[in-house]
């Protein structure tokens, strides 16, 4: 596989994960606060979520996108701001 084919595959995978997150029942409102990248064949999810419960839903959601690679979540849990 050429490097261009690998980059194209990685981009499709990132788009697939983003699509799953954008329609996920509970993660959808926060999907814009999350970023997905691939580093050394590992899926990395970064960002912020308001609870550990939501954070625990990330990897199962990513698996629904057909991801078999290792997934690492570097997502901070931050309390919602009260105004």
N, C-alpha and C positions, 0 to 999 in steps of 0.2 A: 504494500500500500504506500503510495507516495505521500509526502508531507501535506500536499494540497488536499488529497483525499482524507487524510486524518483530520485536518483542520475543518473540512466540510462536515465530516461525521460528528466531530465535537460540537460544532455550531448547531447542527440539527438536534443533537442530544440536549444541549442547553435550552434551545427553543422548546423542545418537547417538555422538559421539566418546568420551564416558566409557564407553559400553557396549562399543565396539570395544576400548578399552584394557583393560577389565576381563576380557576373554576372550582377549586376545592372548597367544600362547604364552610369550613371554619378558618382556613388559611387565606382565602380569597381577599378579605379586607386588608390583609397585611402583605400581600404578594409584592406590592411595589416597594416595600421596605426590605426586600430580600434580593440578594444577587447570587447568581450561580456561575461558577467558573470550573474549569478542569485544569488541574495541575498535576503533572506526572501520573496521569491516568486515574486520578482521584477526583471525584465530584466534591467541590467545596461550596457550601452554602453559608453566606454571611448576611448579617443584618440584625434587626431587632424585632422581638415579639413581646407582647405584654404578659405572657405566662409560660411556665414550664410545661403546662399541658399542651399548649399550642406547639411549643418546640418539639415535644415528643411525637407530634404528628408529622413532622417534616420527612423523616426517612421513609415511613410507610407511604406517604404521598409520592415521594420521588420514585419509589419502587413501582408505583402504578404507571409511571412513564416508561417502564420497561428497562430501568437502570439496574444492571447487575454489578457494576463497578463499586468500589469502596466509596462510601459517602461520609463526609466529615461535616459536622455542623459547627460553625463558629458564630452562632447566633446568640446575642446577648438577650437576657430577659430583663426588661425594664418596666417598672410600674407605669400605668397610664397616668398622665398628668391630669390633675384636678384643677379646673379653672374656676 
